[in-house]
Amino acid sequence: MTKLVIIAAAICIVVRWALGKWPWEYLSAQPTRGQAVFKARKLLGVSATATHKDIRAAHRRMAALVHPDRGGSTARLQELNAARDLLLGELPREAPPPDPTEDTIP
């Protein structure tokens, strides 16, 4: 019985070393994109109808609270950045602001 436990532990360590995950991590269900978007909206506190401007404002507001320079953690700020990027990637591209130099009449 002891041999089996040692062999199982060795296999687990080899899998972790070779693949970067523990064997039991492959058994858990991976979140779908819809679940990730829902979690990102919840993290930033924006609705499903939020615009680019709303998402950026919410990110700026939350980042000010959890920034490492203000006692927050880098991991939390990275989560906020990932949530912002995911939500902005879900929206259609924003039109660039008009160039004020193009409207000048010579």
C-alpha positions as CSV (number, residue, x, y, z in Angstrom):
1,M,0.0,0.0,0.0
2,T,2.8,2.4,0.8
3,K,4.4,1.7,-2.6
4,L,1.1,2.7,-4.3
5,V,1.0,6.0,-2.4
6,I,4.6,6.8,-3.3
7,I,4.1,5.9,-7.0
8,A,0.9,8.1,-7.1
9,A,2.8,11.0,-5.5
10,A,5.7,10.6,-7.9
11,I,3.3,10.5,-10.9
12,C,1.6,13.7,-9.6
13,I,4.9,15.5,-9.3
14,V,6.0,14.4,-12.8
15,V,2.7,15.6,-14.3
16,R,3.0,18.9,-12.5
17,W,6.6,19.3,-13.7
18,A,5.9,18.3,-17.3
19,L,2.5,20.0,-17.9
20,G,2.4,22.8,-15.3
21,K,-0.9,21.6,-13.6
22,W,-1.7,19.1,-10.9
23,P,-3.5,16.0,-12.3
24,W,-6.8,16.9,-10.4
25,E,-6.9,20.3,-12.0
26,Y,-7.7,18.7,-15.3
27,L,-10.9,17.3,-13.7
28,S,-12.5,20.7,-13.0
29,A,-14.8,22.2,-15.6
30,Q,-13.3,25.2,-17.5
31,P,-15.4,28.4,-17.4
32,T,-17.1,29.3,-20.6
33,R,-16.7,32.7,-22.3
34,G,-20.2,33.7,-21.1
35,Q,-19.3,32.9,-17.5
36,A,-16.1,34.9,-17.8
37,V,-17.9,37.9,-19.2
38,F,-20.5,37.7,-16.4
39,K,-17.7,37.6,-13.8
40,A,-15.9,40.5,-15.4
41,R,-19.1,42.6,-15.4
42,K,-19.6,41.8,-11.8
43,L,-16.0,42.6,-10.9
44,L,-16.2,46.0,-12.5
45,G,-19.8,46.6,-11.5
46,V,-21.2,47.4,-14.9
47,S,-24.3,46.3,-16.6
48,A,-24.7,44.2,-19.8
49,T,-25.5,47.4,-21.7
50,A,-22.3,49.2,-20.6
51,T,-20.5,51.2,-23.3
52,H,-16.7,51.7,-23.8
53,K,-16.9,54.8,-21.7
54,D,-18.8,53.1,-18.9
55,I,-16.3,50.2,-18.8
56,R,-13.3,52.5,-18.8
57,A,-14.8,54.7,-16.0
58,A,-15.6,51.7,-13.9
59,H,-12.1,50.3,-14.4
60,R,-10.5,53.6,-13.5
61,R,-12.6,53.9,-10.3
62,M,-11.9,50.3,-9.2
63,A,-8.2,50.5,-10.1
64,A,-7.8,53.6,-7.9
65,L,-9.1,51.5,-4.9
66,V,-7.0,48.4,-5.4
67,H,-3.8,49.9,-6.9
68,P,-0.6,48.6,-5.2
69,D,0.6,52.1,-4.5
70,R,-2.5,52.6,-2.3
71,G,-2.1,49.3,-0.4
72,G,-3.8,47.0,-2.9
73,S,-2.4,44.0,-4.6
74,T,-0.9,43.5,-8.0
75,A,-2.9,40.4,-8.6
76,R,-6.2,42.3,-8.0
77,L,-5.2,45.0,-10.4
78,Q,-4.3,42.4,-13.0
79,E,-7.8,40.9,-12.6
80,L,-9.3,44.3,-13.2
81,N,-7.2,44.8,-16.3
82,A,-8.2,41.4,-17.6
83,A,-11.9,42.1,-16.9
84,R,-11.6,45.5,-18.7
85,D,-9.9,43.9,-21.7
86,L,-12.4,41.1,-21.9
87,L,-15.4,43.4,-21.8
88,L,-13.9,45.9,-24.3
89,G,-13.1,43.0,-26.6
90,E,-16.8,41.9,-26.5
91,L,-18.0,45.3,-27.8
92,P,-17.9,46.4,-31.4
93,R,-15.0,48.8,-32.1
94,E,-15.4,52.3,-31.0
95,A,-15.2,55.0,-33.7
96,P,-12.1,57.2,-33.3
97,P,-12.8,60.8,-32.3
98,P,-12.9,63.2,-35.2
99,D,-9.6,64.9,-36.1
100,P,-10.0,68.7,-35.4
101,T,-7.4,69.6,-38.0
102,E,-9.5,68.1,-40.8
103,D,-12.3,70.5,-40.4
104,T,-10.2,73.6,-41.0
105,I,-11.0,75.5,-44.1
106,P,-8.0,77.1,-45.9
